[in-house]
Amino acid sequence: MYQPSHFVEADPAVLLSLIRARPLATVAINGEDGPLANHLPLLAVEEDGALRLRGHVARANPLWRLLEAEPQALAVFQGDDAYISPSWYPAKAEHGKVVPTWNYMVAHARGRLRAVDDPIWLRGLLDQLTRVQEAGFPLPWQVADAPADYLDKMLRAIVGIELTVSRLDGKYKLSQNQDEATRQSVRAGLAGSGDARARALAGEMARRQKP
């Protein structure tokens, strides 16, 4: 990932927060015929001083069969993003030398990826994933709510995966390369947008504003 210094986000706590807020990752490895990408939610677990990202794929998915040697993998977590219009730049009225851009937040997790074909491990993962995702519901669903024989059948149809993170990189492109007047104007433009992602970016820019 291209990383101009002013867009680097190196705080692990910030990146972990994004990973947990947006758990649907793009997981990429070098497959037999070139790059292979899968999209799946991953649960971030801090354990024994390491960060591990856990999920599962369908047994019919060829990904897990390529993990015997625990290859290097990349998991990409996409935060909020939005188009930035040149009309928001004060310089447009001054000299017109402005162009559009795109602001966004993203976290990249690299490490070894392994398959876990263990029903006990999988059941524990499903319980954890469900608790996290159902926490905001008035009547949270639990894995145990499903019939035992049905669960056994579903467990046999999936295989776990686990990425042990060796490197975590972040890029928060939030107009840090612009002057304060331009940043304020961009923030106002995003805040007035009908797009929830744009408004979220405006909020993040406000939080990062220098006192």
N, C-alpha and C positions, 0 to 999 in steps of 0.2 A: 504494500500500500504506500503510495506516494505521501510523504509526511512533511510538508512545510512546517517549520518550527512553531509558527504562531497558531497552528491548528492542532498541535499535539495535545492529547489528553492522556496523562501518564498516571493519574491517581487510580489505583486498583479499586478503591471503594466506589468511585464514580462509575467505572466500567462494570463492576459487578452489579451495581444498581440498575444499569441499562440492561444487562443480561437477564436479570430477574424480572424486569418490567416487560421485556420483549423477548420471551424465551424461544420463539420460533426462529431457528437458526438455519442458515445454508451451510451444510457440511460438505466439504470438498476434499477429495483425495485424487491421486493419480491412479486411474483405473487401467485395466488391461488395454483399452483402446483410446486412452487419453484421459483428460480431466473428467471426473465423475462427481456430480453434485446431488445431494438429497436435502430435502427441507423437512425438518422435524423439530418439535419442541424439546429443549434440553433443560434438565434440572441442575442448577449450580449447587454443588455440595463442597463445603470447606471441611477437609478431613486430613488429619495427620500432617498438618502444615502444607497441604497441597489443595489446589482447586481442581475439582473433577466435574465434568459435564456429562450427565447421564440421560439416556433416552432409549428408545427401542424402535425397531423397524419390523416390517412384516417378514416372516420367514421366507416368503417368496422373493423378497428384495435381495438381489445378488450382492449388495454392499457387504453384509456381514461375512460372507465367504471370502472376501478379499482382505480380511483383517488378521489372518493367522500370524503374520510377521509384525503386527502392530505398527502399521505405516504412519508416517507423519500426516496429519490432517489439519485442516483449517475450518473453524466454525465462525461464521460471520453473523453478527447480530445487528440489525438495522434499527436505529432509533428514528426520531421524527425527522422529516425533511420537507423542504419547500423551495419553490422557485423564487428568485429574488429579482424583481423588476428594476431596470435602470431608472424608471420614473420615480423611484423612491430616493435616488441619490441627489443631494443638493447640487452636485457638480453638473447634473444634466442641464440645469438652467444657466449655469455659469459658462460652460464651454462645450457641453455635449459629448465629451470624450468618456463615455461610460458604456458598459455592456452588461448583459444579464449574467447571472451566475446561479448556483444552487447551494443552499446551506443544508447541512445534514449532521447527524451524529451516528457514529458507528463504532462497534467494538470487534476486534479480531482476536480469537483465541487459537493458539497453535499448540500442538502436542501429539503424543502417540494415541492412536485410536484402537481400541480392542473390542472384540465381541464377547458378550457374556451370555452363554446358553445355559442358564441356571434358573429354574422356575421359582426357587425361594428368593433369589436376588431380584428377579423380575417382579414378583408379587410385592416385595418391599418397595421397589421403585414406583410401581403403580399406585400404591397407597400414598407415598409421598407426593407424587405428581398430582394426584386427585385432591389431597388435602390443600395443597397450595392453590390450585385453580378453583376449587369449590368454596374457598374461605369466605368469599364475598356474597355467597348466595344465602337467602333466608333459611332454606332447608337443604343444606349441603348433601350431595350424593356421596356415598361411600362405595368403595369397591365391593365390600361385603354385602351391599344391598342386592347384588346380582346373585342368581342361584350358583351354588358351588360347582355343579357339573358344567354349567355354561362358562364359568371363569376358567376352569381347567382347560376347556376347549380353546378359549381365547389365548390363554398363556402358551399353549402349544403352537399357536400360530404366529408368535413373535419371538424376536431375539433381542437381547439388550446390547447396547453399545455404551462405551465409556471413554471419554477423552480426558486424559490427564494433562492439564495445561502447563506448558513449559514457558510460554510467552504470551503476554496479554498486551495488545496495542489498541489505542483509541484515537479517533480523529473526530473532533468537534469543530466543524467549519461554521463559525457563527459571526462572520464579518470582522474577525479580530484584526485583519489587515487594513481595515478602514479607520478613518478618524472618528472621533466621538460623535460629531454631528451626523455623519453618515450612518453610524451604528444606531443612533437614536431614531433616525428617519426609517431605517430598515425595520427596526423593532416595531415602530408604530404601524408600518405597512403590514407586517405579519400579524400583529395583534388585531388589526381590523379585518383580517381575512375571514371568509366563511369556512376555511379549512381548519379542522381541529389540530392537524399536525403543524400548520403554520403558527397557530396561536401558542402551541406548546413550545415551539422554537423561540418565540418572542419572550415567553416566560423564562426560558433558560438563559437567554441573552440578558434579561433584567437581573437574574440572580448573579450573573457574572460581572455585572457593571461595577467598575471601580468606584469606591466611596468618594 
